[in-house]
Amino acid sequence: MVIIEQLFSKDEVQQYRNELAQVPWSDGKNTAMGMAADVKQNTQADANHTSVQQLANGVLAKMGATPKLISAALPHKIFPPCFNRYSEQETYGFHVDAAIMRLPNSQDVIRSDMSMTLFLSEPDEYQGGELVIATEFGEHRIKCQAGDAVVYPSSSLHKVTPVTQGARIAAICWMQSLVPDQAMRQTLFELDQTIQSLANDSAANRQQLDNLHHVYHNLIRQFSQI
């Protein structure tokens, strides 16, 4: 689980909020699959609307230009971002994201390895609405600043607690990783973050950096699936 701080600036968040206020929204159950539909209570922006598609493309562009996110997820394929809204008394109970998702208007499918939530509402704009991710070490409760994103394994049980006041708006998407093994993805992320930190240290030994870089890419070759 990785927090990407300010994936979007405050100005960009406001621009998205203004655009989303002008598009049609519908019952989120329409896009839920299997048992998830029983516990999903929210609304979702019309994914076929031209403005929504342009906003989704903007999220994809940001993702592709964010090294920390690429390092954490190593994305191979990405399901187009969706936009959801939780108003008062709306919630999404514990569920697991579908393992296989068909890309819109396509016969292609992706395996959901990593999920991402991009918060578009400030924490003080709503009460409740926490993203809760269950792990073997207990539940993690997440309520980020507008513009921040959290990336986490799609295999985890997670939920959005009921919103009791205000409204919570977010973008969500799913990624198929080049490295399907979760433990290896974590190891590669930690290794890459160490390399990047050393690369910014003028006192770091170049030969040792080259050796670490060599190990990193050879691990990618060994464990990636294309």
N, C-alpha and C positions, 0 to 999 in steps of 0.2 A: 504494500500500500504506500503510494507516494503522493505527496501534495505538490502541485505545480502552482507556485504563487504567481498571481497576476499574469495568467495566460492571456487574459484580456485586461486592458487598461480600464479605468473608470469611465473614460469617455466612450470607449468601445462598448462597454456594458450598457451605457445609457442609449447609445445608438441602436443596439439590439432590442432594448426594451421598447423604444419608440416604434420600431418596425413591427415587433411582435404584438403591440397593442392594436395594430391595424389589420391583422390576419384572422381568418376563421379558426376556431378551436372546437374540438369535439371530444366525446367521451373516450378516455384513455383505454377503457376495456376493449375497444375495437382493435387495438394493436397488441393486446396481451395474448399469450399462448398458454394452453393447458391450465394447470392449477393456478397460475399467476392471475388469471382473469377474475378469480373468486376474491382476491384480496386487493385488487387495484381500484382505487377511487381517485381519479384526477382527470385533468383535461390535457389534450395534446394538440399542438398547432398542426394544421393541415399540411402534411408532408408533400402534397402535390401542388401546393400554392407556389407560384413563381418566387415570391419574396422569401418564403421559408426555405426554398431550395438554395437561393442565393446566400441566405444567412448560414445554412449548413455548409456550403462551400467555403465560406469565410472561416468557420471553425476548423475545417479540414486544413486550410492553408496555414492557420496558426499552429495547429498540431505538427505539421510537417516542418515548421520553422523553429521548433522548440526542442533543443538538444536533450534536455533532461527527460522530456516525455518520450522521445525516440529511444533514449537509453533505457528507460524503465520498461517500455512495452515491446520494443523492437517490432513495430507493426508491419505486417505483410499485406493485409487487407483490412479495410475499415468500413463498417456499416455506417451509412450516412447519418450524421447527427440528427436527433429528434429534440423537440422542445416541449417540455411539460410544465404544468402549473398545478400547484396544490393550493386551493382556497380553503376557507375555514371548514373544519371537520373532514377534510379529505386526507387520505393516507394511502400507503402501499405496504401491506403486511409482508412478513418474511417470505421470500421467494428466491429461487435460483434462476438466473438468466438462461434462456434456451441455449443448449450446447451448439446447435446448428441453426443458422439464420439465412434465409434466402434474401439476397440483395434485391431491393425494389426494382421492378420492371426488368428483371433479369432471370436467367436460369442458373446463375452462379450462386454459390453458397459460401458462407464463411463459418469457421469454428470460432466461437466466442471464447477467447482466452483471457482478455482484459476488458474491463468496463471503465468508462470515464464519466464522471459527473462534473459539469462546469456550472458553478453557481452564478446566477444572474440577479439575485436579490441579496441585499445586505442583511446580515443576521438580525439587525434591529427592526427590519421591515415585517418580520413575522415571528410568531411564537410557535414552538414545536418544530416540526418539519426537519428533524435531524436525520441524516443518513446514518444508519446503524449497520455495521458490518460485523458478523459473527466470525470469530477465529478460534483456533484451539487455545488461545490465551485469554479468551473472553471477548466481550462486545466492545467495539470501538465506535464512539459516537462523534459524528463529524458535522460541523456547521461552519463552513468557510466564509471568508469575505467574498463579496461580489467580484468576479473576475478570476478567482482561484478555481483550480480543478483538482480532483482527487482521482487517481488511477488505482484500481484494485482488481484482484482476480475475479473473473466472472463466475467461477465455480463456488464462490462463497455465498452463504445465506446472507441476505441483506434486506433492509426495509427502510421506509421513510415514515417516521412517527407522525401522528395526526397533527395537522396545523390547527392551532386553536385561535389564532388571530392573524390577520393579514394574509399575504399570499407569497408562496415560494415558487420562483421561476428558475428553471435550469435547463441546460442542454445535456443530453446523454448520448453516448455512442459505445460501440463495441468493436474490439479489434482482434483479428487473428494474428498471433505473433509468429515471427520467423522461428522462434524457439518455443515449442509447446510446453516444455517441462518448466513448471513454476519455480522449482528450487534453482534450476540452472539460470533462469531469467534473473532471479534475485542475485545470484553470484556474479553474473555478467554485469548487472547494474552497479553493484558495489565496486567491482573491478574498474569499470569505465569511469565512475565518479572519482575514484582514486587517481586514475590516469589524468583526468581533466584538472584535478586539484594540483597535481604535481606539475602539469604543463604550464600552469600559471605561476609557478614558483621559480623565480630566476636562479635560485640556487640548486635546483634539481639537476641530477646527472642525466645528460641526454642519452647516453648508452643504456642506462637502466630504464629510462622511459621507452626507448625503442624496444627493449626486451619485453616490457609489460604490454606494449601495443601488439607485439608479435604474438604473445600468449593469448591476448584478448581475441584477436581476429581468427586465430587457429581454433579457439573454442567455438566461435561463431560457426566456422566451417564444419566443425564436428557435430554440433547439436542443432543446426538450423534445418528446417524443412521448407523447401520452395516448391 
